[in-house]
Amino acid sequence: MMKLVGMLSNASRPRPILTVMAIFLGAVLTTLQGRLFSMALPDLRGQFGLDVLEAAWLGTALNGAQLITMPIVPWLATVIGPTRVLVTPSLVLGLATLLIPVFAQNYPMLLILHSVTGLCLGVYLPLTISLALRNLQPHFWLMAMAAYSLRVSTGMDAGVGISGFLVEEISWHWVYWAASIVAPLIALLAWKAIPLSPIDHEKWHQVDWGGMGLFCSGLVLIFMGLESAERLGWWDSGFVVSALVGGGILFSSAVVRAVISKGGKFGELIGLSNWNVRICMVIACLFGVLMTPTSLLIPTFIQEMGNLKPLQVSTATFAAFGAYLASIPLAIFLARRIEARLLIILGLTAIAVVAWVGGGINHSWRTEQFISMLIFQALGESIMLIGLIAAFVTNINPQHTIALGAYIPIARVMTPVVAGAVMSTWLRMAGDTSRASLSMYLQGGDPVVVESLSSIGLSGIAQVLTRESHVLAHISGFHLVFWVSILSLALATLLRSSPPNPITPPVVAAGKT
C-alpha cells in the first residue's frame, strides 16, 4: 500500500525530462486529434447517423471550444500552477473521448462531449514552449522549438494516413480512444514531473472575469461564423452574419476595454507592443494558408483525380511528414548560424517556389509527380516555423507573455481552420468559374466535339469537363498560396534584427545581457 501511495504521490522535485515529454505529447495530441476527426468525419457521420450539417457542427464544437480555454491558460497557470492546469483536463479528456462512441446515437451528448474534448485540448499548446524553455538549458531550446513545430506536420500530414488506417483497418472508435489512452498518460507524466505550487489567491480575486468573457466569447463566435460560412452560404446565412457581427462586437469591446483602462484588464495589447512580435503574429496567421499545399491541395487533388479514400493518399502525406522530420536537423543547423528573420525568408521562399510549380499541374499528376513538391514544402515549413518561433521567443518581453498568450490562439487554432474553409470556398468558386469558361469552348457541330461524342459520349464529355475544372481550381489554389507567400515575404523583410539572445544570431551567452 505504501508503495502504491508513493507511486501516485505528486513529484517532490521538478523533473524536466518528464515535463517536456508531457507537454510535447499534449501538443501533438491537440493537432493530431483535430486532424483525425476531420479526416474521419465522413465515416463518423455514418456511424453516428447524422446528416452533413449535423456532423459539421461536431467539428465546430471541437475546435471552437479550444478558443475558450487557450487564451486564459497562460494566466491560469500562474495562478493555480501548471500541474493543476494539465492534470485535471487530461483526465477529463480521457473520459470524454472514451464515452463518445458510447453515445454514438445521442446527438446532444455528442455535441457536449466534443465541446468538452475541445475545452481540454485547449490547455496544452499555450504551455508547451514556456514550460519547455523553463525546464531545458538554452542550448536545447532550438531542439524544443523544432519538436514543437513538428506537431504541425504530425497532425496535418501524418494524421491523414493514421485516420484512414484507424477507420479502415481497425475501428472508427479508435479515432477517439487513442486520446483516451494518451490523455491519462499526460496527466501521470505532469503529476510526477511538476510539483504542486500554492494557489495565488490574490491574483485569483483580481481576475478580470468580464474581460475574459467578452474576449473568449467574441473569438468563439467569430470562429463559428467563419468556419461554418462555406457550408451555410456566407452572407446568405443569418447565423453567419449574426455570429460574425456579434463576435466582432464582443471581441472589439474586450480589446477597447483593455486599452482605455489603466492596465490589468484581460486582452491588453501590451504583448503586441514589439514591432517584430506584431509582424510575426501576422505571418503566423497567414501560415494557415501557406501550409494548404500539403494539408489540403495535394491530398484532395490526388483523391479527386484518382477517386481515392484518405488511406489511399497516405503515401503522399507520409512523404510530407517524413521530409519534414528529415529536415529538422538542417533547420536547427541553419538556426544556429542564421538570424531568425532570414530563416523565415528562406522558408517562405521555398513555399513560394512550391506554389509556383503547383501552377503547372495537370490531371495525370499522382503522388510520384508531387514528391519533389512535398519535400520542398516540408523543408520550407520546417525552416520557416523554427525561424518564426525563435523570432517570437527572442523578441517578446517575458513580462508580456500572458498578454500575448491571449492572442496567440488566433494563429494557433482560428486561422488554420478558417484558412481551410476559405481555401475550400476558393476552390469551389474557381471550379465553377473554370467549368463555365471551359463550357464556352464546347460548341455544337464542332468537329472535336462531334468526335468526342462518338467516342466517349455526352457523359464522358461531362466527366472530362468536371475533371479539368477541378484541375484549374487547384491551380488557382496554388496561385493563392503563391501570392500569400509573397505577402508574407514582404512582411518578413520588415523584421528587424533580434536582440542578443542565447538561441539564434546575434548570440549572447546565457545569463549575459
Residue pairs with C-beta under 8 A, 6 or more apart in sequence:
10 83
10 191
10 192
10 195
10 196
11 18
11 191
11 192
11 193
11 194
11 195
12 195
13 195
14 135
14 193
14 194
14 195
15 192
15 193
15 194
16 135
16 136
16 193
17 193
18 189
18 190
18 192
18 193
19 131
19 132
19 135
19 189
19 190
19 193
19 194
20 131
20 132
20 135
20 136
20 144
21 189
21 193
22 86
22 186
22 189
22 190
22 193
23 86
23 124
23 127
23 128
23 131
23 132
23 190
24 128
24 132
24 147
24 148
24 151
25 182
25 185
25 186
25 189
26 86
26 90
26 123
26 124
26 125
26 127
26 128
26 186
27 124
27 125
27 128
27 148
27 151
28 150
28 151
28 154
28 155
29 121
29 124
29 179
29 182
29 183
29 186
30 66
30 121
30 122
30 124
30 125
30 151
30 155
31 151
31 152
31 154
31 155
31 156
31 159
32 151
32 154
32 155
32 158
32 159
32 162
33 117
33 121
33 155
33 178
33 179
34 62
34 63
34 121
34 155
35 155
35 156
35 159
35 160
35 163
36 159
36 162
36 163
36 166
36 175
36 178
37 44
37 58
37 59
37 62
37 175
38 59
39 159
39 160
39 163
39 164
39 310
40 163
40 166
40 167
40 172
40 175
40 310
41 55
41 56
41 58
41 59
43 167
43 172
44 55
44 58
44 172
44 175
45 51
45 52
45 54
45 55
47 104
47 172
48 54
48 55
48 58
48 104
48 105
48 107
48 110
49 104
49 105
50 58
50 107
52 231
53 231
54 107
56 228
56 231
57 111
57 228
58 110
58 111
58 114
59 114
59 227
60 223
60 224
60 227
60 228
61 111
61 114
61 115
61 118
62 114
62 115
62 117
62 118
62 121
63 118
63 223
63 227
63 413
63 417
64 115
64 118
64 220
64 223
64 224
64 227
65 114
65 115
65 116
65 117
65 118
65 119
65 122
65 220
66 118
66 119
66 121
66 122
66 409
66 413
67 122
67 216
67 219
67 220
67 223
67 409
67 413
67 414
68 119
68 122
68 216
68 220
69 89
69 119
69 120
69 122
69 123
70 122
70 123
70 125
70 126
70 408
70 409
70 412
70 413
71 212
71 215
71 216
71 219
71 405
71 406
71 407
71 409
72 212
72 216
72 266
72 406
73 85
73 122
73 123
73 126
73 127
73 405
74 126
74 127
74 130
74 401
74 402
74 405
74 406
75 207
75 266
75 402
75 405
75 406
76 85
77 85
77 126
77 127
77 130
78 200
78 203
78 402
79 199
79 200
79 203
79 204
79 207
80 197
80 199
80 200
80 204
81 194
81 196
81 197
81 198
81 199
82 127
82 131
82 190
82 194
82 197
83 190
83 191
83 194
83 195
83 196
83 197
84 196
85 123
85 127
86 123
86 124
86 127
86 186
86 187
86 190
86 194
87 187
87 190
87 191
88 187
89 119
89 120
89 123
90 120
90 123
90 183
90 184
90 186
90 187
90 190
91 183
91 184
91 187
92 116
92 120
93 116
93 117
93 120
93 121
93 179
93 180
93 183
94 179
94 180
94 181
94 183
94 184
94 187
95 180
96 113
96 116
96 117
96 120
97 113
97 117
97 176
97 177
97 179
97 180
97 183
98 176
98 177
98 180
99 113
100 110
100 113
100 114
100 117
100 176
101 172
101 173
101 176
101 177
103 109
103 110
103 113
104 110
117 179
120 183
122 409
122 413
124 186
125 409
125 412
126 405
126 408
126 409
128 148
129 144
129 145
129 148
129 389
129 393
130 401
132 141
132 144
132 148
133 141
133 144
133 393
136 144
137 510
138 502
138 503
138 510
139 502
141 393
141 502
141 503
142 332
142 335
142 336
142 386
142 390
142 503
142 504
143 332
145 335
145 386
145 389
145 390
145 393
146 328
146 331
146 332
146 382
146 386
148 389
149 381
149 382
149 385
149 386
149 389
150 324
150 325
150 328
152 291
152 381
152 385
153 294
153 320
153 321
153 324
153 325
153 378
153 381
153 382
154 321
156 291
156 294
156 295
157 294
157 295
157 317
157 318
157 320
157 321
157 324
157 378
158 317
158 318
158 321
159 317
160 299
160 310
160 313
160 314
160 317
161 310
161 311
161 314
161 315
161 317
161 318
163 175
163 310
164 309
164 310
164 311
164 312
164 314
165 311
165 314
166 172
166 174
166 175
166 178
167 175
167 310
167 311
168 309
168 311
169 311
206 264
207 266
208 264
208 265
208 266
210 257
211 254
211 257
211 258
211 265
211 266
211 267
212 266
214 250
214 251
214 253
214 254
214 257
214 267
215 250
215 251
215 254
215 255
215 266
215 267
215 406
217 247
217 250
218 247
218 248
218 249
218 250
218 251
218 252
218 253
218 254
219 247
219 251
219 409
219 410
219 414
220 247
221 243
221 244
221 246
221 247
221 250
222 243
222 244
222 247
222 248
222 251
222 414
223 247
223 413
223 414
223 417
223 418
224 243
224 247
225 239
225 240
225 241
225 242
225 243
225 244
225 247
226 244
226 414
226 417
226 418
226 421
226 422
227 417
227 418
227 421
228 237
228 239
228 240
228 243
229 237
229 240
229 421
229 425
230 421
230 424
230 425
230 428
232 239
232 240
233 240
234 240
234 425
235 241
254 266
254 267
255 267
255 269
257 265
257 267
258 265
258 266
258 267
258 268
258 269
259 268
259 269
261 268
263 270
266 406
267 406
268 403
269 403
270 400
270 403
271 277
271 396
271 400
271 401
271 402
271 403
271 404
271 405
271 406
271 407
272 278
272 281
272 404
272 407
273 397
273 400
274 395
274 396
274 397
274 400
275 496
276 341
276 391
276 395
276 495
276 496
276 498
277 392
277 395
277 396
277 404
279 491
279 492
279 494
279 495
280 388
280 391
280 392
280 395
280 495
281 407
281 408
281 411
282 491
283 344
283 388
283 488
283 491
283 492
284 388
284 392
284 411
284 415
285 410
285 411
285 415
286 415
286 484
286 487
286 488
286 491
287 384
287 385
287 388
287 411
287 415
287 416
287 488
288 411
288 415
288 416
288 417
288 418
288 419
288 420
289 419
289 422
289 423
289 480
289 481
289 484
290 348
290 351
290 381
290 384
290 481
290 484
290 485
290 488
291 381
291 416
291 419
292 419
292 420
292 423
292 477
292 481
293 351
293 354
293 355
293 358
293 373
293 377
293 478
293 481
294 317
294 320
294 374
294 377
294 378
294 381
295 420
296 420
296 423
296 424
296 477
297 358
297 423
297 474
297 477
297 478
297 481
298 316
298 320
298 370
298 373
298 374
299 310
299 313
299 316
299 317
300 427
300 474
301 361
301 365
301 470
301 471
301 474
302 308
302 313
302 316
302 365
302 366
302 367
302 370
303 309
303 310
303 312
303 313
304 470
305 363
305 365
305 366
305 467
305 470
305 471
306 312
306 313
306 366
313 367
315 367
316 367
316 370
316 371
316 374
319 367
319 371
319 374
319 375
320 374
320 375
320 377
320 378
321 378
323 374
323 375
323 377
323 378
323 379
324 378
324 379
324 381
324 382
327 378
327 379
327 382
327 383
328 382
330 379
330 382
330 383
331 343
331 382
331 383
331 386
332 386
334 343
334 346
334 383
335 343
335 386
335 387
335 390
335 503
335 504
336 504
337 505
338 346
338 504
338 505
339 497
339 498
339 504
339 505
339 506
340 387
340 388
340 390
340 391
340 394
340 495
340 498
340 504
341 387
341 391
341 492
341 495
341 496
341 497
341 498
342 387
343 383
343 384
343 386
343 387
343 390
343 504
344 384
344 387
344 388
344 391
344 492
344 495
345 489
345 492
345 493
346 380
346 383
346 384
346 387
347 379
347 380
347 381
347 382
347 383
347 384
347 385
347 387
348 380
348 384
348 485
348 488
348 489
348 492
349 380
349 489
350 376
350 377
350 379
350 380
350 383
350 384
351 377
351 380
351 381
351 384
351 481
351 485
352 482
352 485
352 486
352 489
353 376
353 380
354 373
354 376
354 377
354 380
355 478
355 479
355 481
355 482
355 485
356 478
356 482
357 372
357 373
358 373
358 474
358 475
358 477
358 478
358 481
358 482
359 475
359 478
359 479
359 482
360 475
361 369
361 471
361 474
361 475
361 478
362 471
363 467
363 468
363 471
387 504
390 498
390 503
390 504
391 495
391 498
393 501
393 503
394 498
394 499
394 501
394 503
394 504
395 498
395 499
396 404
423 477
423 480
426 476
426 477
426 480
427 473
427 474
427 476
427 477
428 473
430 472
430 473
430 476
430 477
431 469
431 470
431 472
431 473
432 469
434 468
434 469
434 472
434 473
434 476
435 465
435 466
435 469
438 465
438 468
438 469
438 472
439 465
442 449
442 461
442 465
443 449
449 461
452 460
452 461
452 464
453 461
456 463
456 464
497 506
498 504
498 506
499 506
500 506
500 507
500 508
500 513
501 507
501 508
502 508
502 509
502 510
